């Protein structure tokens, strides 16, 4: 079942375009700390390293990767805070 990104309720959107590793990850980490459990952050990124950084970040910290689109630029991620 495909998830329609338009149906995801986003609490915060972060544009990390042009930022290089580890900046996108650190930016998202800091924003998530201020969010409530269950809220979703949408991330826009251009650094290819985010395609493995964000899934690993979610796995390690138990956040949910609701959806990721990494088949073209920019890369898009929807992450739900645990």
C-alpha positions as CSV (number, residue, x, y, z in Angstrom):
1,X,0.0,0.0,0.0
2,X,1.4,3.3,-1.1
3,X,1.1,6.3,1.2
4,X,0.0,9.6,-0.3
5,X,2.3,12.3,1.0
6,X,-0.6,14.8,0.8
7,X,-2.4,12.8,3.5
8,X,0.4,13.1,6.1
9,X,-0.1,15.7,8.7
10,X,3.2,17.6,9.0
11,X,4.0,19.5,12.2
12,X,7.3,20.9,11.0
13,X,8.9,21.2,7.5
14,X,12.7,21.5,7.3
15,X,14.5,22.5,4.1
16,X,18.0,21.2,4.3
17,X,18.7,21.7,0.6
18,X,22.4,22.5,0.0
19,X,23.5,21.3,3.4
20,X,26.1,18.6,3.6
21,X,26.6,15.7,6.1
22,X,26.2,15.9,9.0
23,X,24.3,19.2,8.9
24,X,20.9,17.8,7.6
25,X,20.9,15.2,10.3
26,X,21.9,17.6,13.1
27,X,19.2,20.1,12.0
28,X,16.5,17.4,12.1
29,X,17.8,16.0,15.4
30,X,17.5,19.5,17.0
31,X,14.0,20.1,15.6
32,X,12.7,16.7,16.7
33,X,13.8,17.4,20.3
34,X,11.3,20.2,20.4
35,X,8.4,18.2,18.9
36,X,5.7,16.2,20.6
37,X,5.6,12.4,20.4
38,X,3.6,11.4,17.3
39,X,4.2,14.6,15.3
40,X,5.7,14.3,11.8
41,X,8.6,16.3,10.4
42,X,9.0,16.6,6.7
43,X,12.6,17.0,5.5
44,X,13.8,18.2,2.1
45,X,17.4,17.4,1.4
46,X,19.9,17.3,-1.5
47,X,22.8,15.4,0.2
48,X,22.8,11.7,-1.0
49,X,24.1,10.6,2.4
50,X,20.7,11.4,3.9
51,X,19.4,8.3,2.1
52,X,21.2,6.1,4.7
53,X,21.6,8.7,7.5
54,X,17.9,9.3,8.1
55,X,16.8,5.6,8.1
56,X,19.7,4.7,10.5
57,X,18.7,7.7,12.7
58,X,15.1,6.5,12.9
59,X,16.2,2.9,13.6
60,X,18.6,4.0,16.4
61,X,16.3,6.4,18.1
62,X,13.1,4.4,17.4
63,X,11.4,7.1,15.3
64,X,9.2,6.0,12.4
65,X,10.1,6.6,8.8
66,X,6.6,7.2,7.5
67,X,7.7,7.8,4.0
68,X,10.9,8.5,2.0
69,X,11.3,9.5,-1.6
70,X,14.9,9.1,-2.7
71,X,14.4,8.3,-6.4
72,X,15.2,11.9,-7.5
73,X,16.2,15.3,-6.3
74,X,15.3,16.6,-3.8
75,X,15.1,13.7,-1.4
76,X,12.0,13.8,0.8
77,X,11.5,12.2,4.2
78,X,8.5,12.1,6.6
79,X,9.6,11.1,10.1
80,X,7.2,10.5,13.0
81,X,8.7,11.2,16.5
82,X,8.5,8.2,18.8
